[in-house]
Amino acid sequence: MTTSALTRPPAAEDAPPRRRRLTPQRVVLHVFLIAVAVGWLFPILWAVLTSLRSYDYTATHGYVSFGGWTIDNYVTAWQTAEFGKHFLNSVYITVPAVLLTLFLASCVAFVIARFSWKINLVLLGLFTAANLLPQQALLIPLFRLFTEVPLPEFMSDSELLYDSYWGLILINVAFQCGFCVFVLSNYMKALPRDLYEAAMVDGASVWRQYWQVTMPLCRPALAALATLEVTWIYNEFFWATVLMRTGDKFPVTSSLNNLRGEFFTDNNLVSAGSVLVAIPTLVVFFLLQRHFVRGLTLGASKG
């Protein structure tokens, strides 16, 4: 072995990466991003800080002060709003609604992406239009419809679609399917058609093509949508307030009303309740974070 081989300089790829020059444009960009991040985080941090302080201390010294630390607000909020019971109500509504939304949306998206029909764009536009229509515009007709549609007693103690979990599940599925169809159909269109041709040669039916070929490949997109749908349906407040009358059936977001007083509101107590309500969505996001980011970035590098 020659001396030149022994003293060969390291390859260029082993050298440390060069730092990019700090130009005025990059300084402005970083300042803007930091300002946006602070703007998003400030309400959350302020709510957490307020929830850890006693009302008596903040009433005396103001909220722009430091001290009065306590966790009694969380204990009081949990007991006053009966979060344990209402968390279960949210589970009864959110889990079936998310599963039904993803299943029905994937079926429609598969038909739109797999088959070439003249009404494909019309069908996609019909489902997407539900997201463009203000929900408040349908308040009166939907309220009258829910008070007239009967249900068996084992499905609803009110024997109506009104004041039942099924009513909230159906209304959430109806309004969330459009967005999921739009996302899944575009993702399924990017799948190679050779997969379906090979499946047809092997004698696979349309159902097997959907369930055994398409759905496994759509797991990242489904995980990303599941994260979003859990957050949106779990945090839904409007329809639960309108289509429910029994307080024991309210989801956890609606139960925050129990923390408001008749003559004044303890903001420290409400902040503690809001933090407790937000914990499940944070847990779901962190559990599915890897799949969520992967699902959002799929196709970003395709030309």
C-alpha positions as CSV (number, residue, x, y, z in Angstrom):
1,M,0.0,0.0,0.0
2,T,1.5,3.4,-1.0
3,T,2.0,6.4,1.2
4,S,-0.5,8.4,-0.8
5,A,-3.2,5.9,-0.1
6,L,-2.5,6.0,3.6
7,T,-2.7,9.8,3.7
8,R,-5.7,10.2,1.4
9,P,-7.9,13.1,2.5
10,P,-11.4,12.3,3.7
11,A,-14.1,12.2,1.1
12,A,-16.2,15.3,0.5
13,E,-19.3,13.6,1.9
14,D,-17.5,13.0,5.2
15,A,-16.9,16.7,5.7
16,P,-19.2,18.6,8.0
17,P,-22.0,20.4,6.2
18,R,-21.4,24.1,5.5
19,R,-23.6,26.5,7.3
20,R,-25.8,28.6,5.1
21,R,-25.1,32.3,5.0
22,L,-27.4,34.4,7.2
23,T,-28.9,36.8,4.7
24,P,-31.4,39.6,5.5
25,Q,-34.2,37.5,3.9
26,R,-33.4,34.6,6.2
27,V,-33.4,36.8,9.2
28,V,-36.8,38.2,8.3
29,L,-38.1,34.6,7.7
30,H,-36.8,33.4,11.1
31,V,-38.3,36.4,12.9
32,F,-41.6,35.8,11.2
33,L,-41.7,32.1,12.1
34,I,-40.7,32.8,15.7
35,A,-43.5,35.4,15.9
36,V,-46.1,33.0,14.5
37,A,-44.9,30.2,16.9
38,V,-45.2,32.5,19.9
39,G,-48.6,33.7,18.7
40,W,-49.9,30.1,18.6
41,L,-48.3,29.0,21.8
42,F,-49.1,32.0,23.9
43,P,-52.9,31.2,24.5
44,I,-52.0,27.6,25.5
45,L,-49.3,28.7,27.9
46,W,-51.4,31.4,29.3
47,A,-54.3,29.0,29.9
48,V,-51.9,26.5,31.7
49,L,-50.4,29.3,33.8
50,T,-53.9,30.7,34.7
51,S,-55.1,27.2,35.7
52,L,-52.3,26.7,38.2
53,R,-53.1,29.9,40.2
54,S,-55.8,30.5,42.7
55,Y,-58.7,32.9,42.0
56,D,-58.2,34.8,45.2
57,Y,-54.6,35.6,44.3
58,T,-55.3,36.7,40.8
59,A,-58.2,38.8,41.9
60,T,-55.9,40.6,44.4
61,H,-52.7,40.9,42.4
62,G,-54.1,40.6,38.8
63,Y,-53.3,38.1,36.2
64,V,-50.1,39.8,35.2
65,S,-48.3,38.6,38.4
66,F,-46.4,35.7,39.7
67,G,-47.6,33.5,42.6
68,G,-50.6,31.8,44.1
69,W,-49.8,28.4,42.7
70,T,-52.2,25.5,43.3
71,I,-53.7,22.5,41.6
72,D,-57.1,22.8,43.3
73,N,-58.6,24.2,40.1
74,Y,-58.1,20.9,38.4
75,V,-59.7,18.9,41.2
76,T,-62.6,21.3,41.4
77,A,-63.1,21.4,37.6
78,W,-63.1,17.6,37.4
79,Q,-65.7,17.3,40.2
80,T,-67.9,20.2,39.2
81,A,-68.1,19.5,35.5
82,E,-68.3,15.7,36.0
83,F,-65.6,15.2,33.4
84,G,-65.3,11.4,34.0
85,K,-68.9,10.8,32.8
86,H,-68.7,13.3,29.9
87,F,-65.4,12.0,28.7
88,L,-67.2,8.6,28.2
89,N,-69.9,10.5,26.3
90,S,-67.3,11.9,24.0
91,V,-65.9,8.5,23.4
92,Y,-69.3,7.1,22.5
93,I,-69.7,9.8,19.9
94,T,-66.1,10.3,18.6
95,V,-65.0,6.7,18.1
96,P,-68.0,5.5,16.0
97,A,-68.1,8.8,14.1
98,V,-64.4,8.6,13.1
99,L,-64.6,5.0,12.1
100,L,-67.8,5.5,10.0
101,T,-66.4,8.6,8.4
102,L,-63.1,6.9,7.3
103,F,-64.9,3.8,6.1
104,L,-67.6,5.6,4.1
105,A,-65.2,8.2,2.7
106,S,-62.7,5.5,1.7
107,C,-65.5,3.6,-0.2
108,V,-66.5,6.7,-2.1
109,A,-62.9,7.7,-2.8
110,F,-62.1,4.2,-4.1
111,V,-65.0,4.4,-6.6
112,I,-63.9,7.9,-7.7
113,A,-60.3,6.9,-8.1
114,R,-60.7,3.4,-9.5
115,F,-63.4,3.8,-12.0
116,S,-63.7,6.3,-14.8
117,W,-67.2,7.6,-14.9
118,K,-68.6,10.8,-16.4
119,I,-70.0,11.8,-13.0
120,N,-66.8,11.3,-11.1
121,L,-66.1,15.0,-10.8
122,V,-69.7,15.7,-10.0
123,L,-69.7,13.1,-7.3
124,L,-66.5,14.5,-5.8
125,G,-67.9,18.0,-5.9
126,L,-71.1,16.9,-4.2
127,F,-69.2,15.5,-1.2
128,T,-66.8,18.4,-1.1
129,A,-69.6,20.9,-1.1
130,A,-70.7,19.8,2.4
131,N,-67.5,21.5,3.7
132,L,-68.4,24.8,2.0
133,L,-71.9,25.1,3.4
134,P,-72.2,26.8,6.8
135,Q,-73.5,24.4,9.3
136,Q,-75.6,27.1,11.0
137,A,-77.6,27.5,7.7
138,L,-79.0,23.9,8.3
139,L,-79.9,24.4,11.9
140,I,-83.7,24.8,11.7
141,P,-84.4,22.0,9.1
142,L,-82.1,19.6,10.8
143,F,-83.5,20.3,14.2
144,R,-87.1,19.7,12.9
145,L,-85.9,16.5,11.1
146,F,-84.2,15.2,14.3
147,T,-87.3,15.8,16.4
148,E,-89.5,13.8,13.9
149,V,-87.3,10.8,13.1
150,P,-88.1,7.9,15.5
151,L,-85.6,5.4,16.9
152,P,-86.2,2.2,18.8
153,E,-86.1,2.5,22.6
154,F,-82.9,0.4,22.8
155,M,-81.1,3.0,20.6
156,S,-82.5,6.1,22.2
157,D,-84.3,6.6,25.5
158,S,-86.1,9.6,23.9
159,E,-87.2,7.3,21.0
160,L,-86.1,10.1,18.6
161,L,-83.0,11.0,16.7
162,Y,-83.0,14.1,18.8
163,D,-81.3,13.9,22.1
164,S,-79.4,10.7,21.2
165,Y,-75.8,9.8,20.6
166,W,-76.8,8.5,17.1
167,G,-77.9,11.9,16.1
168,L,-74.5,13.5,16.9
169,I,-72.7,10.6,15.2
170,L,-74.7,10.9,12.0
171,I,-74.3,14.7,11.8
172,N,-70.6,14.5,12.3
173,V,-70.2,11.8,9.7
174,A,-72.3,13.8,7.2
175,F,-70.2,17.0,7.6
176,Q,-66.8,15.3,7.8
177,C,-67.1,12.8,4.9
178,G,-66.5,15.5,2.2
179,F,-63.1,16.4,3.3
180,C,-62.0,12.8,3.8
181,V,-63.3,11.8,0.3
182,F,-61.4,14.7,-1.2
183,V,-58.1,13.7,0.5
184,L,-58.4,10.0,0.0
185,S,-59.5,10.2,-3.7
186,N,-56.5,12.2,-4.6
187,Y,-54.2,9.9,-2.7
188,M,-55.7,6.7,-4.3
189,K,-55.4,8.2,-7.8
190,A,-51.6,8.3,-7.2
191,L,-51.5,4.5,-6.7
192,P,-50.2,2.5,-9.7
193,R,-52.9,1.0,-11.8
194,D,-50.7,-2.1,-12.4
195,L,-51.7,-3.2,-8.9
196,Y,-55.3,-3.4,-9.8
197,E,-54.6,-5.1,-13.1
198,A,-52.5,-7.7,-11.3
199,A,-55.3,-8.2,-8.8
200,M,-57.9,-8.6,-11.6
201,V,-55.6,-11.2,-13.3
202,D,-55.5,-13.1,-10.0
203,G,-59.3,-13.1,-9.9
204,A,-59.7,-10.5,-7.1
205,S,-63.2,-9.0,-6.8
206,V,-63.8,-5.3,-6.5
207,W,-64.2,-5.7,-2.7
208,R,-60.9,-7.5,-2.4
209,Q,-59.2,-4.8,-4.5
210,Y,-60.5,-2.2,-2.1
211,W,-59.9,-4.1,1.2
212,Q,-56.7,-6.0,0.5
213,V,-54.9,-3.8,-2.1
214,T,-56.0,-0.2,-1.6
215,M,-56.6,0.1,2.1
216,P,-53.2,-1.2,3.3
217,L,-51.5,1.3,1.0
218,C,-53.7,4.1,2.4
219,R,-52.7,3.6,6.1
220,P,-50.5,6.8,6.3
221,A,-53.3,8.9,4.8
222,L,-55.9,7.2,7.0
223,A,-53.8,7.9,10.1
224,A,-53.4,11.5,9.2
225,L,-57.1,11.9,8.6
226,A,-57.9,9.9,11.8
227,T,-55.8,12.4,13.8
228,L,-57.7,15.4,12.3
229,E,-61.1,13.8,12.6
230,V,-60.6,12.9,16.2
231,T,-59.7,16.4,17.0
232,W,-62.5,18.0,15.1
233,I,-65.3,15.7,16.2
234,Y,-64.1,15.6,19.8
235,N,-64.0,19.4,20.0
236,E,-67.4,19.8,18.3
237,F,-69.6,22.1,20.4
238,F,-72.3,23.5,18.2
239,W,-74.4,20.5,17.3
240,A,-74.1,18.9,20.8
241,T,-75.6,22.0,22.3
242,V,-78.4,22.2,19.7
243,L,-79.3,18.5,19.3
244,M,-79.0,17.5,23.0
245,R,-81.3,18.4,25.9
246,T,-80.2,15.9,28.6
247,G,-77.2,17.2,30.5
248,D,-75.9,13.7,31.3
249,K,-75.5,13.0,27.6
250,F,-73.5,16.1,26.8
251,P,-69.9,15.5,25.5
252,V,-67.0,16.9,27.5
253,T,-66.7,20.1,25.5
254,S,-70.3,21.0,26.2
255,S,-69.9,20.2,29.9
256,L,-67.5,23.2,30.2
257,N,-70.7,25.3,30.6
258,N,-71.1,23.8,34.0
259,L,-68.0,25.7,35.2
260,R,-69.6,29.1,34.5
261,G,-71.3,30.8,37.4
262,E,-74.6,32.5,37.3
263,F,-73.2,36.0,38.2
264,F,-69.5,35.6,37.5
265,T,-67.0,33.2,35.9
266,D,-63.9,31.9,37.6
267,N,-61.4,32.1,34.7
268,N,-58.9,30.1,36.6
269,L,-61.4,27.2,36.9
270,V,-62.4,27.4,33.3
271,S,-58.8,27.4,32.2
272,A,-58.2,24.2,34.2
273,G,-61.2,22.6,32.7
274,S,-60.1,23.6,29.2
275,V,-56.7,22.0,29.8
276,L,-58.3,18.8,31.0
277,V,-60.5,18.7,27.9
278,A,-57.5,19.2,25.6
279,I,-55.4,16.4,27.0
280,P,-57.0,13.5,25.0
281,T,-56.5,15.2,21.7
282,L,-52.9,15.9,22.6
283,V,-52.4,12.2,23.5
284,V,-53.9,11.1,20.2
285,F,-51.7,13.5,18.2
286,F,-48.5,12.4,19.9
287,L,-49.4,8.7,19.5
288,L,-50.1,9.2,15.7
289,Q,-47.6,12.0,15.2
290,R,-45.2,9.9,13.0
291,H,-48.1,8.6,10.8
292,F,-49.7,12.1,10.7
293,V,-46.5,13.8,9.4
294,R,-45.9,11.0,7.0
295,G,-49.4,11.2,5.6
296,L,-49.2,14.9,5.1
297,T,-45.9,14.8,3.3
298,L,-46.7,11.9,1.0
299,G,-46.3,12.9,-2.6
300,A,-44.5,16.1,-1.8
301,S,-41.4,14.9,-3.8
302,K,-43.3,13.6,-6.8
303,G,-42.8,15.5,-10.0
